[in-house]
Amino acid sequence: MENKYIYSKVFFIYSLLFIYVSLIPFYYLPYLNIGKISLPIFKYLHLLFIFFLFKFSLAKIKQIDFKSRLNILILVYLVLTFLSGLFTNYYLISLSKAFYYALTGITLYFLLAALSWTEKRIENFLILFVCIGFLVSIYGLFTFILQKNIIFSHLLPNKSVLISPEVFLEYGRISSVFTNPHLLAIFLSAIFPLAAYLWLKQKRLFGFLLYAVVNLIIAGAMILTFSLESDICLFVVCVFCLFSREYGNISFPYRKITRIIFIFILFVSICVLSVAGFYLYFKVNNISYGESVFLGRIKLSMLANPHGFSFRWESVILAFKNWFINSGFGLGIGKIENGTNIIGRLTLDNFYCTSLLEYGFWATAVMLAVFASFVFNIFKNKNKHKLVLIMGVSICSFFVGMFFCEPLHHPTLRIFFWSLAGMLTGFINAITRT
């Protein structure tokens, strides 16, 4: 009874937290002016939800196996993030950012990993994630139709918005509430496998049709981001659902219709990848095809950008040349965003390279070890329950997305990633004990 009470409280508070950080652009809202004082209340209100989660989950922390390889690596990584920028004048600023990232990331991991998880409890959270993903996708499609991002067009300029969402919409790419198509792609790429799992569990017509619509809407939004990570996710999940025995064992009476829909999504994702590859080949070889080629509102000629690839590659080379900067402790978290360092850019569009320069070699090496440990735990326990594998696919989508942008620097994606990781760890511990 006590576990059920704690879980109910945690689910309610976490639902408020996830709704707030996912549906409300809190990070870009103006400060609240009280007299001559400006307070960033909206920007940090989500910390209040995390405080209450901490209050209700603290008693369960003792259940965590802090001697496990994964948890030891995460704790070491946490300590090393606190040391990022050590020996530099920027260290105190970096430390404050590391503390904020820990509160909205690794802290959630341990709080959720401490709970007693069952299949039903996990699925309640998956339904929450899928519902939010559906609403975010709907808004993204809405902006595509209107060719205007209503929310962000009324917000004050913010240095975190590197490129206006309106610019992406001109090319037919949606970003919804994330301001950047790559961030939206990572968010939905983590949700789509969960939505597919819930869909394949439906045995009644209403539930089947409802989740069919949800999956199609989310997949449509992923395609309209025109991001490589979303196409990779669609391809992997659709192939997995079509041929994997894990899904073949799930009983439901609508298998043929579901296969047709998955094949359709797979076909569209392959077409997008083919068109992008086609234009990339033409641009690299300087073959003329016309400057502006549109398919409706989608500018096909912008789906492949070799200049962007070369720009990123130059950044990668520069990052590796400075791999041991500041004795391996990095420039400090957020230093690149200032544009006053060796890079001279606001973003590297690659979290691994950003980590190498800002967090340092030691933190990056341990971070990769953490990811490897996650993957090891997933494959080690994948036969114990199909939820382990499907949540593992969602977590791995973050790892892929980190090659294209910096999701762990975005509060919503950071909260989502560490929450999924914490729930998966707690669930694996629960099924291992039984």
HELIX and SHEET records of a PDB file:
HELIX    1   1 GLU A    2  LEU A   23  1                                  22    
HELIX    2   2 PHE A   26  TYR A   28  5                                   3    
HELIX    3   3 ILE A   41  TYR A   44  1                                   4    
HELIX    4   4 HIS A   46  SER A   57  1                                  12    
HELIX    5   5 LEU A   58  GLN A   63  5                                   6    
HELIX    6   6 ARG A   69  PHE A   82  1                                  14    
HELIX    7   7 TYR A   91  LEU A  103  1                                  13    
HELIX    8   8 ILE A  106  ALA A  113  1                                   8    
HELIX    9   9 GLU A  119  LEU A  146  1                                  28    
HELIX   10  10 ILE A  150  SER A  153  1                                   4    
HELIX   11  11 PRO A  165  GLU A  170  1                                   6    
HELIX   12  12 SER A  176  PHE A  178  5                                   3    
HELIX   13  13 PRO A  181  LEU A  200  1                                  20    
HELIX   14  14 LEU A  205  THR A  225  1                                  21    
HELIX   15  15 LEU A  228  PHE A  243  1                                  16    
HELIX   16  16 ARG A  245  GLY A  248  1                                   4    
HELIX   17  17 ARG A  255  VAL A  284  1                                  30    
HELIX   18  18 LEU A  300  MET A  302  5                                   3    
HELIX   19  19 PRO A  306  LYS A  321  1                                  16    
HELIX   20  20 ILE A  325  GLY A  328  5                                   4    
HELIX   21  21 ILE A  336  ASN A  338  5                                   3    
HELIX   22  22 PHE A  351  GLU A  358  1                                   8    
HELIX   23  23 PHE A  361  ASN A  381  1                                  21    
HELIX   24  24 LYS A  386  GLY A  401  1                                  16    
HELIX   25  25 PRO A  407  HIS A  409  5                                   3    
HELIX   26  26 PRO A  411  ARG A  433  1                                  23    
SHEET    1   A 2 LEU A  32  ILE A  34  0                                        
SHEET    2   A 2 ILE A  37  LEU A  39 -1                                        
SHEET    1   B 2 PHE A 294  LEU A 295  0                                        
SHEET    2   B 2 ILE A 298  LYS A 299 -1                                        
END                                                                             
